[in-house]
Each structure stands twice: as C-alpha cells, then as structure tokens.
Amino acid sequence: MNKRILSTVEVAKILGISRQAVLKKIQTGDIKAEKQGRNFVINSGHVSEILGKVLTSKRKKEIERAVDKTIREYGQTLKLLGQE
C-alpha cells in the first residue's frame, strides 16, 4: 500500500469484502474514513491496522491480558512443563 489514502472500492478488494460491507463498517465505526465530496476515503494506515499488520496499543493490551490470564490459570503447569 504505497498510497496514503484509499477508496472504498480499493479497501473492499484488500479486505476481500464488498464495497457495501466497507460502507457498513464505516457507518459502525469499525473503519475510520473521511468524506470527500460524495465518496469516502480511508487512510492506508488504518487498513494496515485492520489487517493486523500494525499492533495497536488496544490490541497489545488485549494480548497482555490474555497472557496474564494464562499464567494465572496455568502457571504451575507451565513451570512443570518447562522442567521436562
């Protein structure tokens, strides 16, 4: 993605969904977009976040919580496995 902004059609192709699905995601706030004239444009950086190429702080916190929960619940088992 060398372009800074993308059209809804381009984003739909990248995500493998329809243009209408992209518009619905824009309406629900799942995809951040700006209106230019009659069309929406999407920052390519936001598409990278959607695709998971960029680790956002929100996603990082989710991962940290999952790791903490795993250690709390399975810590002793993990220690025993590490000794083998």
N, C-alpha and C positions, 0 to 999 in steps of 0.2 A: 504494500500500500504506500505508494510514493506520494499520492495526492493528499493534501491536507483536509479537504472536505469531500464527501461522497454523496451521491444522490440516493434516494430511497431504492431505486432500481439496482444500483451497484451494491448497496448493503444487502438487499434481498439475495442477490447472486452469491455474495460472500458467505452469508449465513445459511444459504440453502432453503430459504423460505420465500413465500410470495411477497409481492410489494404490499398487498393489503395487510399481511401479517406484520410487516415492518411498521406500517401506519398505526396499527392497533398497539404495537409495543411503544410507539412514540406517544400515543394518547394515554397509555397507562403509566408512562414514565420509565419503562424498562430501557428504552433507548432515548438518550438525550439528543434533541435536534433543534435547529433554528429554522424559522420560516423565512424564506427568501422569495418574495413575490407570492406565487401560488404554490410553491414547492417547499419541501423540507430538505435541509442539508444536514449531514451528520459528520461530526469530526472523526477522522480516521482513528484517532487515539482511543475514542470511546468504543469503536468497533473492535479494536485490539483487546480492550478490557472484556468485552462480551465474549470474545473467542477464548479468553483465558490466557492470552499471551502476556498480559501485564498483571502482576499480583498487586491488587489494590489493598489498601490498608484494611478495608472491611473484610475482604477475603482472607487476609493474613490473620486477623483476629478470629475468624471462624476456624481456621486451621489450628491456631494455638489452643482454642477451647476444646477442639476435638482431641488434640494430643494430651492436654491436661486430663480430660475425662478418661482417656485410655489408660494413662499412667495411674490414675486414682483407682480404676476398676481392675486393672490387670498388672499393676506394678510388681507384685510379688511373683506372679507367673513369668513376667518378662525377665526378672532377675534370675530365676531358676533356669530359664532357657538360655540366658547368657552364660551361665556357668558350665553348660554342657559342651 
